[in-house]
Amino acid sequence: MAETMTHAAPADSSTLSGNLRQMIAVLQRERQALAALDADDLIFSAREKNALCDKLAEIGPLGLDHETRSLAETARQLNEVNRRVRNLLAANVAARIEALGGPRHLPRATYAPVR
């Protein structure tokens, strides 16, 4: 019986580098779509990110060299910035909706573990 490997084998550096560069481009397009509130481009970006994540998931951190690790860190940082922008947009919308509804008369629902 063959032993299963716990770590992914090293990937072709040029393919990995290309996929990470694509991810960076998609994340930059996503940020532009967020700034423009372009829902169609956001959906397109989300699909592209998902497809690229599937490709990158096969690699694992041990498959990275210095260049690809740097590209992965750039992608991580861009994704974090985009996440913060999305959260700010959502908070802004929530505040505006709440302002339309006036003061709350019911307590906000909270979730706690059942004891």
Secondary structure per residue as TSV (DSSP state, phi and psi in degrees):
chain	resnum	aa	ss	phi	psi
A	1	M	-	360.0	134.9
A	2	A	-	-76.1	141.3
A	3	E	-	-82.5	135.4
A	4	T	-	-82.4	143.4
A	5	M	-	-85.3	143.0
A	6	T	S	-90.7	-15.1
A	7	H	S	-127.0	146.1
A	8	A	-	-68.4	147.5
A	9	A	-	-70.5	153.1
A	10	P	-	-57.3	137.6
A	11	A	-	-91.6	163.1
A	12	D	-	-62.9	117.7
A	13	S	H	-58.8	-38.2
A	14	S	H	-69.9	-36.9
A	15	T	H	-67.4	-46.6
A	16	L	H	-61.0	-46.1
A	17	S	H	-59.7	-43.1
A	18	G	H	-62.6	-42.9
A	19	N	H	-64.8	-39.8
A	20	L	H	-68.4	-38.1
A	21	R	H	-64.3	-38.2
A	22	Q	H	-62.6	-42.7
A	23	M	H	-61.5	-42.1
A	24	I	H	-61.8	-42.5
A	25	A	H	-63.9	-41.5
A	26	V	H	-64.4	-42.5
A	27	L	H	-64.6	-36.0
A	28	Q	H	-67.8	-39.9
A	29	R	H	-65.2	-38.0
A	30	E	H	-61.5	-41.7
A	31	R	H	-63.6	-39.9
A	32	Q	H	-64.2	-39.5
A	33	A	H	-65.8	-38.8
A	34	L	H	-63.2	-43.8
A	35	A	H	-64.2	-35.6
A	36	A	H	-89.4	-3.9
A	37	L	T	53.3	43.2
A	38	D	-	-92.0	96.0
A	39	A	H	-62.5	-40.5
A	40	D	H	-61.6	-44.4
A	41	D	H	-70.3	-31.1
A	42	L	H	-64.9	-42.6
A	43	I	H	-65.0	-43.7
A	44	F	H	-60.4	-44.6
A	45	S	H	-62.5	-41.6
A	46	A	H	-61.9	-41.1
A	47	R	H	-65.6	-42.5
A	48	E	H	-64.0	-43.2
A	49	K	H	-60.9	-42.2
A	50	N	H	-60.6	-46.8
A	51	A	H	-62.2	-42.6
A	52	L	H	-67.8	-37.3
A	53	C	H	-62.0	-38.8
A	54	D	H	-60.7	-42.5
A	55	K	H	-65.9	-42.5
A	56	L	H	-74.1	-25.5
A	57	A	H	-63.5	-24.8
A	58	E	T	-72.6	-14.8
A	59	I	T	-85.4	-60.0
A	60	G	-	81.8	159.5
A	61	P	G	-65.2	-23.9
A	62	L	G	-75.0	-14.8
A	63	G	G	-86.0	4.5
A	64	L	-	-96.4	137.9
A	65	D	-	-101.1	-173.0
A	66	H	H	-59.6	-46.0
A	67	E	H	-64.8	-47.4
A	68	T	H	-70.7	-31.3
A	69	R	H	-64.5	-38.9
A	70	S	H	-65.8	-42.5
A	71	L	H	-63.8	-40.7
A	72	A	H	-63.5	-39.3
A	73	E	H	-66.1	-39.6
A	74	T	H	-61.6	-44.7
A	75	A	H	-62.4	-41.7
A	76	R	H	-60.9	-43.8
A	77	Q	H	-65.1	-42.9
A	78	L	H	-63.2	-41.6
A	79	N	H	-62.7	-39.5
A	80	E	H	-64.3	-43.2
A	81	V	H	-60.9	-45.4
A	82	N	H	-63.0	-38.5
A	83	R	H	-61.4	-43.1
A	84	R	H	-64.8	-40.5
A	85	V	H	-63.2	-44.7
A	86	R	H	-58.5	-44.1
A	87	N	H	-63.7	-39.7
A	88	L	H	-64.9	-41.9
A	89	L	H	-62.4	-44.1
A	90	A	H	-64.2	-40.6
A	91	A	H	-65.3	-38.7
A	92	N	H	-63.2	-45.8
A	93	V	H	-62.8	-44.2
A	94	A	H	-60.1	-42.9
A	95	A	H	-64.2	-40.0
A	96	R	H	-67.8	-40.3
A	97	I	H	-65.3	-42.7
A	98	E	H	-62.4	-39.1
A	99	A	H	-64.0	-34.6
A	100	L	H	-68.4	-33.5
A	101	G	H	-83.7	-7.4
A	102	G	-	76.0	-169.8
A	103	P	S	-65.6	150.6
A	104	R	-	-77.0	139.1
A	105	H	S	-106.3	-18.0
A	106	L	S	-111.4	145.6
A	107	P	-	-65.9	148.6
A	108	R	-	-68.7	135.6
A	109	A	-	-67.5	136.1
A	110	T	-	-125.8	156.3
A	111	Y	-	-116.8	129.8
A	112	A	-	-136.6	154.4
A	113	P	-	-64.7	144.8
A	114	V	-	-77.3	134.0
A	115	R	-	-105.1	360.0
